[in-house]
Amino acid sequence: MDNNEAVKNDDIYFLKTARLGFRTWSEEDLESAFEIWGDDEVSKLVGGPFSRNQVHERLLKEIRNQASYKIQYWPIFLLETGEHIGCCGLKPYDAEKNILETGFYLKRKYQGAGYAKEASRAVIEYAFEKLMVSSLFAGHHPDNEVSKSLLKKLGFASAGYEYYEPTGLYHPAYTLTRENYVKIYKTGSE
């Protein structure tokens, strides 16, 4: 499906915000996936840049996650134009404790416009309200101050450091518990 079809047919989105629509990846989305994970500026802090084959493997992994767990880092689109701007979503983290990991990747030209926060808030609500997770995990590269700031604004609390094999570094780790989600997102208190 091309972006123009998305504008005409916004019922393809299973989740929407004021400006964004979420749908699932398909194998036909390789070019869109490559525009994210193949971009050295977008992927450099997570072990990139990635080759076309590596991006294809990542896309297939996202598709498998959707089939197996009903979650993935879903592609996100501007509702107004249908433009693909990146992805935001969930992946397995600790099934025994009912914890999922969340994250996002935005194409360069869409960074800094509040889309990551808007998409992340929708995914957080989806995780706690629809999937009934006990908590969410997130991490970022030690040099990624933007992600650090955003995670704190979203209510995540520091949980130490976790080794991240693709970069060979210990990355700052964060959690958002159900209790804090209710406090921040439902009652508006912190």
C-alpha positions as MATLAB code, in Angstrom:
seq = 'MDNNEAVKNDDIYFLKTARLGFRTWSEEDLESAFEIWGDDEVSKLVGGPFSRNQVHERLLKEIRNQASYKIQYWPIFLLETGEHIGCCGLKPYDAEKNILETGFYLKRKYQGAGYAKEASRAVIEYAFEKLMVSSLFAGHHPDNEVSKSLLKKLGFASAGYEYYEPTGLYHPAYTLTRENYVKIYKTGSE';
ca = [
       0.000    0.000    0.000;
       1.460    3.348   -0.892;
       1.244    6.433    1.281;
      -1.486    8.041   -0.854;
      -3.767    5.079   -0.224;
      -3.225    5.575    3.499;
      -4.582    9.117    3.237;
      -7.734    7.899    1.493;
      -8.172    4.866    3.716;
      -7.268    5.754    7.276;
      -9.260    2.803    8.637;
      -6.090    0.756    8.140;
      -4.904    2.161   11.468;
      -5.627    0.119   14.581;
      -4.441    2.969   16.834;
      -4.610    6.727   16.299;
      -3.559    9.909   18.054;
      -4.401   13.475   17.098;
      -1.768   13.418   14.335;
      -0.628    9.817   13.922;
      -1.908    6.457   12.728;
      -0.400    3.058   13.604;
      -0.652   -0.063   11.457;
       1.318   -3.307   11.227;
       4.360   -4.030    9.072;
       4.175   -6.304    6.037;
       6.928   -7.651    3.790;
       5.985   -5.009    1.202;
       7.261   -2.347    3.637;
      10.974   -3.052    3.125;
      11.678    0.380    1.590;
       9.944    2.157    4.464;
      11.823    0.019    6.978;
      15.112    0.758    5.208;
      14.406    4.499    5.405;
      14.462    4.115    9.194;
      16.941    1.401   10.150;
      19.144    1.875    7.086;
      19.685    5.556    7.900;
      23.018    5.886    9.696;
      21.867    8.960   11.650;
      18.734    7.227   12.925;
      20.406    3.904   13.744;
      23.949    4.883   14.777;
      23.195    4.772   18.511;
      21.628    1.301   18.330;
      24.417   -0.481   16.468;
      23.735    0.789   12.920;
      23.907    1.653   10.177;
      22.321   -1.562    8.999;
      22.569   -3.183    5.578;
      19.519   -3.892    3.436;
      19.735   -7.565    4.499;
      19.903   -6.627    8.189;
      16.906   -4.303    7.783;
      15.017   -7.083    6.005;
      15.766   -9.404    8.939;
      14.562   -6.730   11.384;
      11.356   -6.300    9.365;
      10.747  -10.060    9.413;
      11.352  -10.101   13.183;
       8.744   -7.351   13.646;
       6.277   -9.343   11.528;
       6.973  -12.488   13.614;
       6.476  -10.529   16.847;
       3.083   -9.378   15.590;
       2.105  -12.931   14.638;
       3.326  -14.436   17.918;
       2.672  -11.729   20.502;
       0.356   -9.204   18.764;
       3.009   -6.493   19.233;
       5.774   -4.904   17.196;
       7.450   -1.564   16.641;
       4.496   -0.514   14.483;
       4.984    1.826   11.526;
       3.482    5.254   12.153;
       2.029    7.689    9.640;
       0.844   11.280    9.600;
      -2.948   11.153    9.447;
      -3.113   14.355    7.418;
      -0.843   13.224    4.576;
      -0.288    9.480    5.026;
       3.496    9.996    5.138;
       5.426    7.251    6.910;
       7.457    8.941    9.644;
       8.944    6.065   11.627;
       7.880    3.392   14.079;
       6.939    3.100   17.726;
       5.790    0.107   19.653;
       6.478   -2.833   21.864;
       8.513   -6.013   21.956;
       8.857   -8.910   24.384;
      11.067   -8.253   27.403;
      10.136  -10.432   30.416;
       7.106  -12.643   29.772;
       7.171  -14.186   33.244;
       6.732  -10.772   34.887;
       4.430   -9.434   32.129;
       6.887   -6.691   31.123;
       7.230   -5.387   27.572;
       9.896   -3.132   26.106;
       8.927    0.061   24.311;
      10.795    2.258   21.886;
      10.619    4.400   18.784;
      12.577    5.401   15.696;
      11.736    8.502   13.677;
      13.034    9.502   10.283;
      15.346   12.497   10.577;
      13.003   15.031    9.013;
      10.288   14.242   11.573;
      12.449   14.479   14.680;
      11.901   17.377   17.064;
       8.202   17.909   16.260;
       6.756   16.052   19.263;
       5.846   12.915   17.291;
       7.949   10.581   19.471;
       6.197   11.761   22.627;
       2.749   11.569   21.024;
       3.362    8.080   19.635;
       4.956    6.841   22.860;
       2.044    8.046   24.997;
      -0.373    6.130   22.740;
       1.752    2.975   22.950;
       2.076    3.293   26.738;
      -1.688    3.585   27.096;
      -2.200    0.653   24.707;
       0.243   -1.496   26.715;
      -1.368   -0.794   30.085;
      -5.028   -0.584   29.035;
      -5.324   -3.182   26.249;
      -2.479   -5.589   26.965;
      -2.615   -5.189   30.758;
       1.166   -5.243   31.227;
       2.567   -4.932   34.726;
       5.315   -2.585   33.604;
       7.260   -1.255   30.629;
      11.014   -1.244   30.078;
      12.934    1.232   27.926;
      16.571    2.014   27.350;
      18.775    4.319   25.309;
      22.379    4.816   24.235;
      24.431    6.608   26.921;
      24.957    9.549   24.522;
      21.283    9.939   23.594;
      20.200   12.879   25.747;
      16.999   13.407   23.730;
      15.715    9.908   24.507;
      16.759   10.289   28.148;
      14.762   13.509   28.456;
      11.723   12.050   26.690;
      11.637    8.914   28.835;
      11.659   11.041   31.976;
       8.836   13.228   30.586;
       6.865   10.041   29.883;
       7.174    9.000   33.532;
       9.876    6.351   33.284;
      12.144    5.945   36.334;
      15.810    5.018   36.215;
      16.464    1.306   36.720;
      20.242    1.212   36.405;
      22.069   -0.019   33.321;
      21.657   -2.942   30.989;
      24.165   -4.393   28.542;
      23.115   -3.865   24.918;
      24.955   -6.267   22.633;
      24.618   -4.344   19.323;
      26.623   -1.406   20.727;
      28.737   -3.350   23.227;
      27.825   -0.796   25.906;
      25.809   -0.617   29.073;
      22.773    1.522   28.288;
      20.724    3.442   30.854;
      17.572    1.438   31.650;
      14.154    2.694   32.750;
      10.828    1.273   33.885;
       7.294    2.555   34.048;
       5.241    0.508   36.504;
       1.469    0.141   36.413;
       1.270    2.102   39.675;
       3.188    5.046   38.205;
       1.236    4.811   34.947;
      -2.029    5.195   36.896;
      -0.603    8.101   38.931;
       0.765    9.983   35.928;
      -1.623    9.114   33.105;
      -4.897    8.518   34.935;
      -4.862   10.877   37.905;
      -2.412   13.444   36.532;
      -0.303   13.525   39.692;
       3.363   12.801   39.972;
];
